[in-house]
Every structure is written in structure tokens, then in C-alpha cells.
Amino acid sequence: MADYANETSGLTTSRPKSRSRKWLWIGVPVAIAVILAAVLGGVLGSRAHNKNKNDSSSAAASSPTGEAAASQAASIKEAVGLFPTATNSQYLLPLYPSTTNTAAYTTPTFHESNNAALAWPKDSFQPKNPSPTSVRPDRPRLIAPAYKWAALPQLIQNDPYLKFWNETIFGNATQYFGLEPVVYHMDGSSGILDNAREIKQRVKAFAYAYRMTNDTKWLDRTFAELQNAVSDNFGPSGTDKWNPTHFLDTAEFTAAFAIGYDWLHDAWSDDQRGQILSAMKTYGLEVGLNAFTNTSTGWWANGIEGNWNCVSNSGITMGALAIIGDDTTDLAQQILAKTIPNALQNCIFAVSSDGTWSETANYWYFGTTGLAEMTASLLTATGSDYGLLQNNPNLNLTGLYHMYVMGPGSLFAYGDHGPNKFSTTANSLIFWGDVLNKPEYVLFQRDQHDAPEPNSVFWYDPTVAGAFWDGLPLDHFFDNSTDQWGSMRSSWTDENALYVAIKAGTLQGHQTHNDLDVGDFVLDALGTRWAGELGSGDYLSTGYFSSDDQDSQRWLYYRKRTEGQNTILVNKANQLVTAKPTVKHDTSGTQQGSSTVFDVPDGSTAFFTADLTSAYNNVASFKRGIRLLNKRKQVLLQDDIDTSGAIMWRMHTNATVSVSGTSATLTIGDKKLQMSLVNPPDGVQVSTADAVRFDDDPALPQGQVDQPNPGVTVVEISLPAGKYSLQVLFNPQWDGMSSSDFVTPPSVAIDDWSLTSHN
């Protein structure tokens, strides 16, 4: 199913880096805007907890402390190398060896050290009274200060992750070097955002390569890329060159120029430096300042808690910080007086009270990258974050959100997945892990395919040690009323693990990036995704972003309609945007230990239930519940519903589906999943359909079409109006498990579910 450019939603075919709006289908490899670690080899892995916490549930009772602990951890890291042995080519997730290593796989921690071979030196820039306009005296000042560049070669020699990232960055830079400068492409109302992020990606790689080698070919190639982005051949002349009406474009161009200007500041000639500064001011910073009083370009500054606010404020903040001391006007000061308070009021509150990003799982990438780059730049340039790390106390939970929204079959990719990612990654986790003392975030992200890039290098704390999964609960539930979702799995390190995620939440308040999808779920097992998401529609479609009102044209498109989700339809109608579900859930609290091989104990289970009645007309009562059975080998999805309209249960899959009565066999490759109705009600029918709109759906806007969904089949279960308990049992056909090893659950009303109700 469709996904975004650097991940999969769990259903699909490979997607080339494209200029047009072609979207993926459920679950196959996704072509990547970044040339990933997978290009050069395997990928990495682990998470962490509590600085200076040297005791571990899986380590010996008498552990070394202080420098001895740091030295021991470094020796273990060098001996083990990268935790993953490879990257899954389909879902781009790390593959871990089946092993127990009680020395390396320990409780996540940081071992602080003063050893220059093992840890970054302390930053000598420690202003007593930080000010946004009082910057460090040396360059670079954005994200990667000079003292870290000086220390980096020695750290690379002693840290397998830094070594691997360094090699990958050089490999990427070499490939970019052989390409022509990015060609201008205006993608309708979506602007030139792909151009901006691809240039930013290249500039970071080229600048990194230059600073590590002093080879002027990298300096020259950086300047050629920057020159091209302001040339007569690149867009219109005048201040609209970077497309300020789609201000994300302007912000990302400004960030790219800021990095190139700052990281290579001392290498540029006076003329080159002047050209870059002038362009950054004319096309980025001056229109950026104007945006705060111009609603056509700066609407994102007014109460928008989402990626637009974070990315926009971040880009022009980085530009402003870069020019301080070189520009003779007060432009930078004026901008910083706007961006920092605005981000404090808006951007940071895109993280909900439970850590969920308010838009979608994919838009988390864009928003948190912007916030991390802005915060990191302020810290390194001025010595303070000015509240960006503190004013939303839930920021430290957003790493958990990303970890739990990721299953073995990739993201629970509900809603829109957004544009190509290019310079956008999940590496904000590495930054949050360091500054918020969450080593598990660092350990998790360092193993991911998008980890190798310059930001990661300078955000990474090489004293981190342990395994992210050691002591990490298998289940987590997110209760914010706007979001309301749950994540349950059988292992963190088994690519074949069972994973279920399900959502309720409101259908408004997501920056018009959501679907009409309460009750939607995904299901992974046996190394594949069986129930997946279709992702974005065509962003250029008429009315696609018109509003999230009930009569919005957005809800005319199949991928946004309720019929395009893995949930229940009543009378084939869309859900109500005024829905206010309520949820209940529980878990046995099972945690994975230090080993990558995890045997689920008896009695281990979890469930999530939601009252979805408010999402429908013609429904007296509707509750949906999902739970794990039989030591997390089976899944029960139950709908207790009383309705005066016809019922249609729907699930989208890439599998080949063979229906037999009230059962179906799903096949993907050599893997199979059996789904069957427990106590099938009278009048029920199981069938399949194409993932296309109904013939009697409301018409699309004139001249518009839905995106095709090739390779996607919809499993349908139909019932006439009435009162039912519809119970669907999913049995992945695990190796070595016979039919007699599966259980048939008792029939229990959702209101009576408990941890022991299905024993």
C-alpha cells in the first residue's frame, strides 16, 4: 500500500525517486530519496535509558563504574560491531542475529568519559547569560561545532557506528558528486520542496566530505549546487525564486544555504561568501521575516502545531544564526525575535500529551527534523535552547511514539505519508536521546537505514551502550483523545514477529492529514504485512486539503474515505468527523530481555478496545476490540455492533486471498495466514473486492481520479442490519506449529474483556 518515500506502509512495489505524484502500494521496497546505508551494507541497532546507570538487569552484579565502565563498553562495542547483520530489503529495517550477548545487550545507558578516544570533549563555549544574537566565536556554529570536527577522526577509529556512517556519507557524497545539480521542478501547489530537500541533503554530504578531507573538489561541488539554486535557470527571478507561497520550500532552501555557508565559512572566498549570504537574505530571510505579517506566506505562524511551523521556523532560524556577525543589518535579530517565541507557542505542541505527533506517523519525521535542527543550532550557536526542550514536558515521549509506531512491516502509516524525505530522517531520535537523557532512543535509531548522515554524526553520543530492547515493554498505549492508539508485538528483534497496531481518536485536528479511519488496524507476522495502509492520495487533487469538515472534498477520494481503511462501514457511508471515541486497554506488561531471541511467556497478552458508536449514523452501539492470544501467536479482532444499516467489514492486503465459506487463506510468497470467523452469525458473507471506490459513491470533483491500488485486495465481510458479535481470528501459519497448537477463543463481550477473559 502506499507509503512515503523512505518507508513503506506495509503494502507495495518499489518506487523510484519521482517528480510526479505516484504513490506506493502495500508493502514492498521503497526507493529512497537518501542513498541509504543499505547501499553500502548492513545497518545498525539499539536503544537506551538513564545516564550513568551502570547496573543492568542482564549484567553481572559487580559492574565497573566511571572510566572503567566506559572503556569496557567501548571494547565490547568494538568486538561486536554493528548490532544488526543487515537491512531488510523490503521494509528497510535492521535484521538482528539470533543470539544472547549479556556483555553487549544490557540496559541502555551512557557511560560518561573524559577519554578523547571514546567521548566528545566538553564544549568550551558556555555563556553565562545566553542570548539568541550572541553566538560562539568560532565556526561552524550550526549543529557541528569545530571542536567536534577536530575530535571526530579519532572517534571514528574507535566506534563502529561512526565508522560505518562516515563511510556511508562519503559513499553518498561520491554518488551525488557525479550527478548534475538539482533540476528545478515546480510540482504544482506542492512547490519545489523536493528540490529544496535534495539540495540540502547534498550540501550536507559535500560539506562533510570537504571538512574531513580538505579536498577542494567538495567545496567546488557545494558552490556549484548553491549557485544553481539561485541561477536564472532555477525558477523565477525576484524574491519568489524559493516559492514563499509554499513556505516549506523557502525554509528548507534557507537551511541548506545556512549549512553550506556556516560549515564551509572559512573555506569560501570573500566573493563566494558574499554571494551565498546575499542569496540567503534575498530569497530566504527577508521573505521569512515578511511572512510573520503576511498571511499568504506565513499562515503557518498562526496557531499551527505541526510540521509546517517546525520546518518553517527552523529554516529561517538556521539562516539567521549563520549570518550573525557577517551581515551588517539587524535582519537576523528581527527573525530570531519572531521564530523562537513562535516555535515555543506552536511547533513544540505538535507532540501530544502521550508523545504522539498530532499529524501522522510520517509527518513526525518532517516536524521533528525541523524542531531538532532548530534546537541543536540554537544550542551550538548560542548555548541555550530557550525552552524548546522544556516547555512541552511531553517532548521526551515522542521517541517512544516513533519506536512503537514502527512494526516489523514498517510504520503504522495511517493518514498521509507526505512528500519525498531526502534530507528528512528519524535522526532527531539521536538528538533527543542525547539532550533528554534517553539512551534507548539513540540505540534504536542508530540501527536504522536512515541513520548515516551528518546530523547523526554530531548528535550521537559514542558513550552510549546497551540494547534498546533490554527491558522494553512489548506493548504501549497512547491515550490522548486526539490520537488514541495502541501498539502490541511479540518481539523487538525478530523480523518475523507478530505486530498489531490499532487506532481510534478524533477525525479532526490533524492538520488535514488524517483519514476517516477510527478502528483502523495493521497486522504483521512471518516477516510481512498482512493488513496495511494505502497512504496519501494525490496532493494536487482538487479539494484534497480543503478542510476536515464532513462535506470536505478530501473525503471523496478512496484513500481518505472510510471504505479505504481497515475498519467497518455502515451503509457504505463515511464515518462522522465529529466522532469522539473512548478507549480501554490492558497489557500483561511483558518486557523483552537482553537476548534477541525472546520466548513469550505463558499468560502474556494485551488488548485494546474502543467505543466507536459516535463515528456512525444508524448505529445504536459499536465497540471494536483487538487482542493477542496464545502467547502472542494469534490475533482476535472483534466487533460488537448494533445497527439499523448494512455492515461491511474491510481489510486491505497485498496477499492473494482464497475464500472458503466463512474462512480465507491469505498468501504472500511462501507465507500464509488463515483468517476465520468464530461463531459466524447467520447471513454473514466473506468475499474479496478490488481496492476501488463503490459505483454509487459520490462523484469526484470534475476531472479528478483516484490513485490506482494495484496488487491490493480488499477482504470484505458483509452482514445485514442487526445486532452481532463479529469475531475474526487471525492465525499466521508459523513454522513448526500444527493446527492443534492454535486456540479457539471463547465468545466474550468486549465490555467483559480482561487480561484473563480468554484463557
N, C-alpha and C positions, 0 to 999 in steps of 0.2 A: 504494500500500500504506500501511498505517497508519504514522503518524508521531506526533510530538508537536505541541504547539500552535503552535510558532513555526518549525518547519521541516517539510520533507517527507522521507520515506524514499525517495522517488523514485517512488511509485506512488499516485495518488489523486484524490479530489474535495474541494472546498473544505469547510472545517469551521467552522461558526460557533462563537463562544465559547460553550461549553455548560456546563451544570451537570451533565449526565448523562454517563455514560461511553460516548460514541460515538467510535469511532476512525476514522481516515482510511484510505483505500486507496492503492494505489501511485502516486503521483506527480503530483498536481495542486496548485493553490494551497492554502495552508493559512491559514485565518483566524487572525488573530494577536491574542493577548491584549494585546500592546502595540499602540498605534496607531503604526505604523511610519513610518520615513522615506518609504516608498513612498506614504504617504497624500499627502504634500506634494510629492513629486517624485522625482528620481533619487537614487541612492546613491553611495557613496564607495569609494576603494580604494588600497591599497599596503602593503608590509611593510618591514622594516629590519634593519640589522646594525651593530654597533660604533660606540660613541660616539666623536666626534672623528676618525672615519676619513673624511677628505675625499677620498682618492683613490678612483677608480672605474674599473672595467673599461670603462665606457661613457662616461666623461667625458674631457675633454681632459687632457693630461699636466700642464699648468700650471694647477692649480685654485687659487682663492683659499682662504685659511685664516682662522680666527678670526672676528671680527665681519664681515669682508668676505664670508666664505662664508655666514654666517647671513643676511646681508642679501640676497645673491644668491639663496639658496634661497627666501627669503620672496617676492622679486619673481617668481620662476618660479612659485611656488605661486599667487600672486595672478593671474598671467596665465593659468595653465592651469585653475585652479579645481578642482572635484571631478574626480578621475580618471575615475570611471565616468560614463557618459552617462545611465544609467537603472538601474532594478532589474527583473530578470526577474520577471514577474508570477506565473509558475508556481512557480519554485523559490526566489524571493526572494533571488537572488544578483546581484551587480553585473555590469553589462554594460560592457565596456571598448571604446573606439574602436579601430579598426584603424589604428594609427599608430606612427611612430617619433619619439620626442622625447628626444634624447640629453641635453638640458638637465634635463628633469624626471625622466625614467626612469633613475635612476642607482642605484648601490649604496646600500642602506639605511644611514642614518646619522643621528646627532643633531648639529646644529651649535650648540654651546653659545653663549649670548649673554647679555649684560647689558642689552640693549636692551629697555626695558619694552614696546615696541610689538610685539616678536617673541617674548618668552620670559617665563615666570613669574618674578617676583622671588624672591630667596632667602628662605627661611623664617627669621625671626629667632629662633624657638623652637628652640634647640639645646642641650638639657640635657646636662651633662657626665656625669651618672650617672642615666640614665633609670630610672623606676620605674612600674609599671602604675597606681599610685594617685597619681602626681604628674603632674597634667595641665597643659596650656598655660593661660595666664591669661585668654585671650580666647575668645569664641565666634564661630562654631561651632568645635567641636573634632573632629567626626567627618567624615572624608573631604574636606570642603570648608572649610578654614580661612578666616578673614576676609581675610587678605592676598590670597588667590586671588580672592575675590569682588570685591575692590577693583580688581584688575588685569584682570578678565575683560572689561569693556566695551571696553577698548582692544584687547585681543587678538582679540575677535570682529570688530572692524573690519578686521583685517589677516589673518585666517586663514579661508579659505573653508569649512573643515570646522567650525570653531567657529561660524561664522555660520549655516551650514546646520543644525547641531544645535540652536542656540539657537532658530531659527525653528520647528523641528520640535517641540521641547519645549513652546514656547508654544502651538503648534497642538494638541498632545496635551492640555495643561492646559486649554485652552479647551473641548475636547470633553468631557473629564472633568467640567469645571465644570457643564455642562448636565445631567449625569446625577444621579439620586438617589444618596445614599450607598449603599455596597455592602450588598446584602441578605444576611442570614445564610442560609447553606445548608450543612447537615451532609451531606457526601457519604459516608455510611456510615463504614466503617473508614478511609477516606481523609480524613476530618475536614473541617476548614474551611480547608485550605491555600490553595485558590483565593481565598477571601475575604481571607486574610492578605496574599497577594502582590499582589492587586489594590489593596488599601488602601495597601500600601507603595508601589506604583507611582504611585498618585495623590498621596500625601503628598509624595513627592519632586518631582513636577511642580509641585504647588501651592506648595511651599516655595521652589522655584527661582524661580517666577514672582513671588512676593512679594519676594524679596531683590533681584530685578533691577528691580522697578518701585516698591516700597513702596506698592503698591495694596492696601488692606486687604481688598478682596474676596477675595483669595487667602488671606489669613490667616484670614478668617472661614470660608472653604470648607474649609480644612485642619482647623480646630477642629470643624466640623460632622462631618467624616469620622471624626475621632478620637472625638468624643463618641458617635457612633453605634455604634462598635465596642465600647463598654462600657455601652451602654444596656440597659434591661430588655428591649427588643425584639431584642437581639442575643445569642442563646444563653442558656444557663442563668445563674442568679445564682451568686455564690460564686466560689471560686478556680478552678473548672473552666471559666470562661467562654471562655478561649482554648484549650480542649481539650488539656490537657497530656499526656493518654494518647497523643496523636499529636503528639509534642513539636515537630515541624517547625512546626506551626501556631503554637504559643506563641512559638517563636523568631522567626518572621517578623513576628508582631504586635509583639513587643518591638522588633525592628529598626525597624519603621515608626514606632512611638511615639518611639523614640530619635532618629530623624532629625527628626521633627516638633518634638520638644522642643528639640533642640540647634540645628538650623538657624534656628529662629524664637525662640530663647530670649529675646532682648532685646525681641521684639515682643509676647510674651504678657503679659497682665495677671498680677498675682500669683495671682489666683484660678485663671485658666486654667492657669498653670504648675503650680500645686499639684494641680489635678485630673489633669493628664497624668502628673505624677510619681507620684501615688498609684496611678493605674490601672496604670502600668507596673510598679510594685513588686508590687502585689497579684496581678495576673493573669500577670505575666511573670517578674520577677526572683526573687520569693520561691519560686514553684514551680520556677523554674530551679535555684536553689540546692538545693532539696529533691531534685531529680532525680538528683543525684550519689550519693544514698544510697537512692534508690527505683527498683528495677529495673523497675517497671511504667511509669514515665515516663522513666527515664534509662538504659535498656538500651543506647542509642547511645554512652554514655560508656565502655563496657567492650569495648575491642578492636575497635571498628567503624571500619574505614578506608574511608570513603565519604561520600556527600553528607549522610547523617544527622548524622554527627559534625561536619562542617564547618558546616552550616547552624545546627545547634543551638548549638554553641559561639559562633558568630559573633553570632547574635541577642542572646544574653544578655550577651555581651561589650560589644556596642554600647550596650545598655541600661545596663550598669554604668558605662561610661565617661561616659555622658550625665548621670548623676545625681550624680557625684562633686562634692562642694562644696555641693550643694543638699540632699542627704539627710543627716540627722544620725546615721544608724546606720552600721554597718560592713558593710552588705549588699553594696555594690559591691566592697569589698576582699575579702570572702569569695568572691564569684563569680569575680573575676579570678584569685584564687589557685587556683581549680579549672579554669577554662576554658583558660587559656594552656598549662599543662602537659598538659592532656588533648588539646588540638589538636596539640601537639607530638608526642605519643605516637601519635596516631591519624590525624587528618584529613590531615596533610601526606603521609602514606604511602599515600593513595589514588592518588597518582601513582606508577606503576610505574617500574622501572629504565630503561625506554625512553621514558618520558613518557606512556604510555597511562594513561587513567583506568581504575581497576580494575573499575568497574561497566559502564557502556556509554557510547557516544559522546554520547548525550543527557544522561545523568546527570552528565557532565563539566560541563555548564552549571550545574547546581544546586550541585555541590560547589565548583567554582572560584569561583563568585559568592560563596558563603559565605566561603571562605578569603580571597578578595581583600578583601571588605568588612571582615572582622575584622582583617586585616593592615594595611590602609590606615587604619582607625580607630585602631589602636594607634600607628601611625607619626605620624599628625597630632595625636592627643591627648596622647601621652606621649613621642614622639621615638624609639621603638625598636620593632622587630618581634619581639624576644625569641627569635629563632631560627626564626620561621615561614618566613623566606625562605632560611635557610641549612641547616637540619637535615636536609632531604632534598635532596641535591645534584642530584637529577633533576627538581626542580621547573622548572628552566629549559628542560626539553624538552617540557613539556606543551603549549606553544603550537604546536610542530611537530605534535604529535598532532592537535590540532584542525584545523590547516591541511590536513594530509594526509588526514584522515578526511572532508573535505569535497570532493565532486566537483561537476562541472557540473550533475548531477542531485540535488544536496543531499547530506546526510550518508550515509555508510555506516552506516545506522541499525540495526545489529544489536541484538538484545535489546529490553528495554523502553525506551520513549521518555519515560515519566513523565507527570506532570500538566501542566496549562497552565503556561506560563512567566511571564506577566505581568512582574514586576519582575526576573526572571532573564534574563540575556543572556550573550553571549560577550565582554562588555566587560572581563572580567578580563584578556583578552589585552592590552588597552591598559595596564592596570596593570602586568602582568608585564613588558611591553615596556619600560616606563619604569624600574622598580626593578631589573630584571635585565639591563638594557642589551641589549635585543633589539628594535631599531627595526623589524625586519621584522614583528614581532607587531603593533605599533601600526599600521603601514602596511596590513597585511592587514585588520585588524578595522575600521579607520575607514571602510572602504568598504561594510561590511555593513549590512543592513537594520535590525539592532537596535542600531546604534551610537549613534543620537541619544537620549541620556538623561543625566540629571545626573551620574551617576558618571563617564561618559566625559569630560565636560567638564573635570572636575577631575583626572582621571588622565592626560589627554592632554598630551603634551609638544609644543607647537607648533613646536619647533625640529627636529622630525623631517623628514627629506627622503629622496627616492628612491622606488624602486618595489620592492615586496616580491618581485616575481618576478625581478628582475635578479640573475642568478647562482644562483637557487634550483633545486636538482635536481628533475627531474620525478618521481623515484621515491624512496620511503623505505620501509624495512622495520623492523618493530618486533619484537624478539626475546624479550622477556620471556616465560617459559614459560607464564604465566597468560594471556597475550594472543596473541602470535604472529600478526601480520597484516602485510599488505603493501599499498602504495598505488602505483599506476602511472598515468601520464597522458601526453597528447601536448602539452598546453599548460596554463598557468595562467590565461590571459586570453582564451581562445576559448570562448565559450559552447557551441560545437558540438564541443568537444574529446572525444577518447576518454579514458575513465577506467575503470580496473578496480581493485577492492579485494577482497581475499580474506582469510579468517581461518582459523586453526587454534585453538591454545590449549586450556586446560583447560575443563571444563564445570562446575567448582565454584570457589568463591572470588570470586564477582562480586556479593555481597550479594543473591543470589536474583533477579537482574535479567536473567540470560542466557537463551538458548535452547539446545536440543540441536542445535548447528549447526556442528560442525567441517567445514571445507570450503566453507562458505557464501561467496557472492560477490555483488557487484553490478557492473553494466556500464552505462556511459553513452556515448552518441555521438549526434551530429546534434542536440544540444540536448534530448535526452530520456533518460530512464532506461528501459533495456530489461529488466534483471533487477533486481528491487527487494525490499525488506523489508516485512513485514506489521506489524512493531512490536508494541506491547503488546496483550495481551488485556485483559479486564475485571478491574481490580484488586480489584473486590468479589466476584469469583468464589470459590466455596468452594475452599480449599486452594491458592489461587494463589501465596501466599507461604509455603506450609507448610514447605518445605525445598528443598535441591537434591540430595536423595538420589535414588537410582534409582527408588524407589517413590513419589516425591512426587506429589501430585495435580496439581501445576503441570504436569507432563509429560503430562497427559491432554488439555490444551487445544491445539487445532490450531496456533495461532500459536507455541506453545512447543515443539511436537513436532518431530522431525526431518523429518517429511513437510511441515511448513510452512516449510521452509528451502530454499535453493538448493544442494542437495547430493545425496548418494547415500543411498538406502535399501537395506538388505539384509533380505529377508523382511518388508518393510514395518514393521520394528521401530525403536524409538527407539535412538539412539546411547547408549553407555555413559558414565555420568557420571565414570567412573574414567579416561577417555581421557587419554593423555599423548602428544600428537603431537610429532613432531620436524620441523623445517623447514630448508630450504635456499633460497637466493635469490641473485640477482646482477643487476646493472644496468650498462649502458654508462656510467652517470654523466652522462647528458645534462642540461645546465642550460639554462634559458631565458635569453636575453639581455635587453637593455633594452627592445627593441621588444615591443609587444603582439602583433605578427604574428611568429609563430615557425614557421620551416620546419624540420621534423625532419630531421636529417642521416642519410645512409646509415649503416647499422650500428647505429642507435640502437634499443635493446631493453631488456627487463627480464623476469625471470621469478621465480616463487615456487612452490616445491614443498613438499608436506607428506606425511609418512608418517602415515596416519590409521588404520592397522590396529588400534590399541588402542581405537578407538572403537566396534568392532563385534564381535558374536558371529558365528560361522560365516564368518569371513574369515581366510584364510591370509596375505594380503598386500593392502594397498591404499595406493596413492600417488596423490595428485591434484596436478596442476601446471597453472599458467596462465601464458601468455607473450604478449608483444606481438610482432607480425610486421609486415613491410613498412612500415618507417618509422612504426610505431605506428598503422597504419590497420586492422589486423586483430587478432583475438584467437583463440588456440588454448587450449581447455580440455581437458585430457587426464586420463583416469582409468585407471591400470594396476592391475587388480584381479583377485584370485584368490579365489573364494568358493564355498562349498557351498550358498549360498542365492540366491534370485532377486534380481536387481538392478533398481532403479528410479532413474534419473537424473531430477532435478526442478528446474525453474526457474519462478519466479513472475514474471508480466509483465502490464502493462496493455495490451499490444499485442493487436490482432486477429491470430490465428495461422492460417495456411493450410499444412497439411502435404501434402507430395508425396513419397511414398516415404521416403527417409532424409534429406530436407531439409524445411525450413519457412521460410516468409516471414512476418516479423513486421512489422506496420504500425501506426504511431501517427500520426494526421493524414496529412500528405503524406510522411512519412519511412518508410523501410523498412530492415530488417536481414535478411539472409539467414543462416540457420544450417544447416550441413550436416555430415554425418558423413564424416570422411576414412577411407578403407579400412573401410567399415562391416562389422562382424563378422556372421557367419551368425546368424540368429534374432533380429536386432535389430528393434524396432518403435518408431516415433516416433508419438506421439499427443498429444492435449490432454485436459485434465480441468478441472473446477471446483476452486477452492481451498477444498475442504471435507474433513472427516475421512473416512477409509475406513469402509465399512459394518461391517467387522469390527474396528475399533479398540476398545480397552477403553472401557467406558461412562464418561461424565462423571459427576461427583457428582450426586446426586439434585437435580432442579430446575434444573440448570445447562445453559447452551447456549454454543456457540462464537459469537464475533462473526462476522457475515456479511462476506464479502470481495467485494462487487460490483465488476465491472469487472476482476477479476483472473483470468487464465487460467494454468494450470499446463502447461508443456511437459514431457512425460514421454518418456523413452527407456527401454525395458524390454528386459531380457536374462535368459535362464535362467541358472542356476548355471553357473559355469565360470571360465575364465581369459581375460581380454580386455585389450586396449588400446583404450579408447573415446575417440575423438578428435573433439571438436566444434569446428568452425571458425565463428567469427562474422565476417561481412562486412557492416559498415554500408555502405549504398549512398550513398557520398559524391558530392556534386555534381562533375561533370567527370571521374569515374573510371569507366572502362568495365570490363566483365567481364575483359578481358585484362590489366588492371592489377592484379588480385588474384593472390596467390600461393597455391599448394597446398603446404603444408609437408611435408617428408619425415617418415616414421614413425621416431621416435627414442624409445627407452625413457626414462622420466623419470629414471632413475638416470644416464643419459648426457647429460642436458641441460647445455648451457653457453651462453655468450653467442653462440657461433658455430655451435652444433649444428644450427640450422635455416636456415643461409644457403644 
